[in-house]
Amino acid sequence: MKIVFEKESICAAVIPLASGVSTKNTLPAAEGILIEAESDGTCVLTTFDLEKGVRITLQAEVIESGDTIINASKFSQTVRAMDGDQITLTVDSRGCATIVSGKSSHTMSALNGKDFPEIPRLISQQGFNVPAKILRDMIGKCLFAMGVNDQRAVLNGLYFHIKDEHMKLVSCDSFKMALCGMMADIDSIEGASNEFKFIIPNRSVTEIYKLLGSAVKDEDANVCIYVNRKNIIFVMGDVIFFSKLIEGEYINYDRIILKNHHIAVYADREQLLSSLERAALITEEKVAGSSGRSHVKLEASGTLLKISANSGAGSAYDELSVFHEGDDIIIAFNNRYLMDCLRACTADRIRLSLSSPLASMNIEPADPENEANEGNSELFMLLPVRMKE
C-alpha cells in the first residue's frame, strides 16, 4: 500500500480520530487507525475502541491500494512532526510502515487491516437533523451530572428525548441532576419517527461535545443523527462519530424533582459563584487526618444569603444581598457540585428553591423571559449534605 497525503488534511484528521482510540484495551488493533485506501483516491480512516469510534474520509493520491492498522499515537505524532507539505505512507508485505516527507523518513510496525475490530453498521433509516450549536450548548449543561460507575447502568450516560421540534436532555447521579429542554429546528429523516429516546454512555458524550466544538466550524451547521436499536451515529461534516447505546429504561426523573418548595432565594449567579469559589479555598483543601473535603453552608436570613465554610485549613465567610421568600433556612452542600450547577446554568439571576435542610434544592433561571419561552427549560437539582451538630 502506498498513499500520498496532503500534510494539512492528514494532520487535521488525526485530531478527531483520537476520540475513538482505546487507551485501556489489550487489543493492539483497538489502539490503532485503520487506513483503507481505494484506487479512486478515497482513503477512509477509522478508530474504534469497541464502544465508540470515529470515521473520516479523505481524498489522497493512492498509488497502491490496500488496508493496514497503524498505532494512532505514533502515527499522529509522526505526521505532525514532519516538515514537508506532503506525506507519503508506504506499507510493505512484512508489515513495516514507512512515513516520508521531504528528506525525512520514519518507520514503524503495522498490522493487517483484517485484524481491526468489527464496527457496527453506520446506516439507519431512523434519524433526524439538529442545529450543531444548540446540541452542543445543551450537552454542555448536562455533562457534569452524568453518573460514573453507578450501579444503575442507565445513569452512566446522557438521556435524550426528542419529539417533534422539542429536545430534552437529562443527566443524573446519586447527588445531582441536570435537565435541559429546548425548542429547535429538528427535521426527522423522511420516513423516520418523530420521537426518539436513547441513552449515550458518558465517555461518548464527552467526545461528542469536543467534536461538536472542532468538527463543526459553522454555527449554522446541522448535525445528522442516526439511531438504531443498539447504536447511534453522528455525522458532523466530514467526521462520523458512532457509539453503542446504553440499553434500558431511564429513571422517572419527574418523580424525583420536588415541586412544592416553600422557600425561594433569588440571587445574582456570578456573585454567588464568586463567593463559592472563594469558599473552595477552604472546602477543597484536604487536611491531614481528615476523612474528606468539607462542605459549604448557606444561610438565607432576611435579605442576606450567608456563605461559610470551615475546615482544619481555616474558615471563609461571605454574604450577598438577595430577595428571599419564605422561612429562614440553613443548608449545606458539596461545594464543587454546587459550583458545577451554577456554571451550567446560563441565566444572570437564578432562583434557589428549598424546603428543608434535608431536602433537595432546585436551581433555575429567575429571568421571566426564559420562563415565557414555552418548551425551553433549565433545572439543576442538588442534594444537601447532613451538617454535624
Buried (B, 14 or more C-beta within 10 A) or exposed (E): BBBBBBBEBBBBBBBBBBBBBBEEBEEEBBBBBBBBBEEEBBBBBBBBBBBBBBBBBBEBBBEEBBBBBBBBBBBBEBBEEBEEEBBBBBBEEEEEBBBBBEEEEBEBBBBEBEBBBEBBEBEBEBBBBBBBBBBBBBBBBBBBBBBEEBEEBBBBBBBBBBEEBBBBBBBBBEBBBBBBBBBBEBBBBEEBBEEBEBBBBBBBBBBBBBBBEEBBEEEEBBBBBBBBEEBBBBBBBBBBBBBBBBEEEBBEBEEEEBEEBEBBBBBBBEBBBBBBEBBBEBBBBEBEEEEEBBBBBBBBBEEBBBBBBBBEBEEBBBEBEBEBEBEEBEBBBBBBBBBBBBBBBBBEBBBBBBBEBEBBBBBBBBBEEBEEEEEBBBBBBBBBBEEEE
